[in-house]
Amino acid sequence: MLKSVQAKDYMSDKFVKISEQTDLFAAIDMLLDYRLPAAPVVNDAGEVVGVISEGDCLKAILTLTYHEEEKGGKVGDYMTCDVAPVNIDTDIIAVSNLIIEKDLYCLPITQNGKLVGQISRRDVLRAVESFSIES
């Protein structure tokens, strides 16, 4: 059984954050360049307002193609808004449960309402691995 640790112990503080004003195709380039399934979207105050995922981008491209539009629009037009970031002190078990229940690849991590990191399925697996080595 995992001992209690917090999200901050395993989150990545080196992450890509995207503005809701970022061009959709620029966001796609970032996801591809950094090999990310998703990235947090922030407003001008640094607050998480959504997540843009590979799936969101695919849906956007299919919609644009269907409507024969050439312009991509902005990330804010296509991002997933129903995102609940977790606090930096959230227990890793609670993080795991959220990732599983909501079928997420990653979760934004906040402190005092500002984005400070991101935790992914891989980060949680790293936590499990470190505990199995310690046992």
Secondary structure per residue as TSV (DSSP state, phi and psi in degrees):
chain	resnum	aa	ss	phi	psi
A	1	M	-	360.0	137.8
A	2	L	-	-69.0	134.4
A	3	K	-	-75.7	161.1
A	4	S	-	-73.3	122.3
A	5	V	-	-134.7	165.0
A	6	Q	B	-103.0	160.3
A	7	A	G	-53.8	-37.4
A	8	K	G	-62.2	-21.8
A	9	D	G	-72.5	-22.1
A	10	Y	T	-129.9	-3.9
A	11	M	-	-70.5	159.7
A	12	S	B	-95.9	127.9
A	13	D	S	-98.7	3.8
A	14	K	S	-111.0	99.7
A	15	F	-	-143.3	164.4
A	16	V	-	-95.8	131.0
A	17	K	-	-121.2	142.2
A	18	I	E	-121.1	139.3
A	19	S	E	-80.3	150.2
A	20	E	T	-66.7	-14.2
A	21	Q	T	-91.7	-3.1
A	22	T	S	-66.1	139.4
A	23	D	B	-61.6	138.8
A	24	L	H	-54.5	-45.2
A	25	F	H	-71.0	-27.4
A	26	A	H	-68.0	-38.8
A	27	A	H	-65.7	-41.1
A	28	I	H	-60.3	-43.7
A	29	D	H	-58.4	-42.1
A	30	M	H	-63.8	-45.9
A	31	L	H	-59.9	-42.6
A	32	L	H	-69.3	-45.2
A	33	D	H	-60.1	-40.5
A	34	Y	T	-96.5	3.0
A	35	R	T	53.9	50.2
A	36	L	-	-108.7	140.9
A	37	P	S	-78.8	-20.4
A	38	A	E	-165.3	162.0
A	39	A	E	-146.1	145.9
A	40	P	E	-68.4	147.1
A	41	V	E	-111.7	130.8
A	42	V	E	-122.3	155.6
A	43	N	-	-90.3	-175.0
A	44	D	T	-63.9	-22.3
A	45	A	T	-87.9	1.3
A	46	G	S	82.2	12.7
A	47	E	-	-91.0	142.2
A	48	V	E	-71.3	125.6
A	49	V	E	-118.1	-5.7
A	50	G	E	171.7	-170.9
A	51	V	E	-138.9	140.0
A	52	I	E	-110.5	124.0
A	53	S	E	-115.8	169.1
A	54	E	H	-57.0	-41.3
A	55	G	H	-62.4	-42.2
A	56	D	H	-60.1	-41.6
A	57	C	H	-66.9	-41.3
A	58	L	H	-62.7	-44.2
A	59	K	H	-60.3	-42.3
A	60	A	H	-63.0	-45.2
A	61	I	H	-63.7	-43.0
A	62	L	H	-63.0	-40.5
A	63	T	H	-63.7	-45.9
A	64	L	H	-63.1	-41.4
A	65	T	H	-64.3	-43.2
A	66	Y	H	-59.9	-40.1
A	67	H	T	-88.7	5.0
A	68	E	T	53.2	41.7
A	69	E	-	-95.7	145.3
A	70	E	-	-95.4	-27.8
A	71	K	-	-84.2	147.5
A	72	G	-	-90.1	-26.8
A	73	G	-	86.2	-168.7
A	74	K	B	-107.5	154.8
A	75	V	H	-54.0	-40.6
A	76	G	H	-58.3	-22.1
A	77	D	H	-79.0	-20.0
A	78	Y	H	-125.4	-10.0
A	79	M	S	-68.0	161.7
A	80	T	B	-85.2	121.8
A	81	C	-	-92.4	-23.5
A	82	D	-	-80.7	70.9
A	83	V	-	-125.0	129.6
A	84	A	-	-112.3	98.3
A	85	P	-	-62.4	155.2
A	86	V	E	-107.2	150.5
A	87	N	E	-72.0	149.6
A	88	I	T	-56.3	-25.7
A	89	D	T	-93.5	6.0
A	90	T	-	-65.0	137.7
A	91	D	B	-63.6	140.7
A	92	I	H	-62.0	-28.8
A	93	I	H	-67.1	-42.4
A	94	A	H	-64.1	-39.5
A	95	V	H	-61.1	-46.6
A	96	S	H	-58.6	-44.9
A	97	N	H	-60.7	-42.7
A	98	L	H	-62.9	-44.4
A	99	I	H	-61.1	-42.1
A	100	I	H	-71.4	-50.3
A	101	E	H	-61.0	-39.6
A	102	K	T	-98.2	3.3
A	103	D	T	51.7	54.2
A	104	L	-	-102.2	153.2
A	105	Y	S	-87.7	-31.2
A	106	C	E	-158.5	163.0
A	107	L	E	-130.5	137.4
A	108	P	E	-71.1	144.3
A	109	I	E	-113.2	130.0
A	110	T	E	-121.8	158.1
A	111	Q	E	-139.8	125.1
A	112	N	T	53.6	37.1
A	113	G	T	81.4	-2.9
A	114	K	E	-107.5	144.2
A	115	L	E	-67.3	125.7
A	116	V	E	-125.7	-9.0
A	117	G	E	-178.5	-173.8
A	118	Q	E	-146.9	143.4
A	119	I	E	-125.4	134.7
A	120	S	E	-116.6	172.8
A	121	R	H	-55.8	-42.5
A	122	R	H	-62.0	-39.0
A	123	D	H	-63.6	-40.4
A	124	V	H	-66.3	-40.6
A	125	L	H	-63.0	-34.7
A	126	R	H	-61.7	-39.6
A	127	A	H	-63.7	-44.3
A	128	V	H	-62.0	-43.5
A	129	E	H	-61.3	-42.8
A	130	S	H	-65.8	-33.8
A	131	F	H	-72.6	-34.7
A	132	S	H	-69.2	-32.9
A	133	I	H	-69.9	-38.3
A	134	E	H	-70.1	-28.1
A	135	S	-	-78.1	360.0
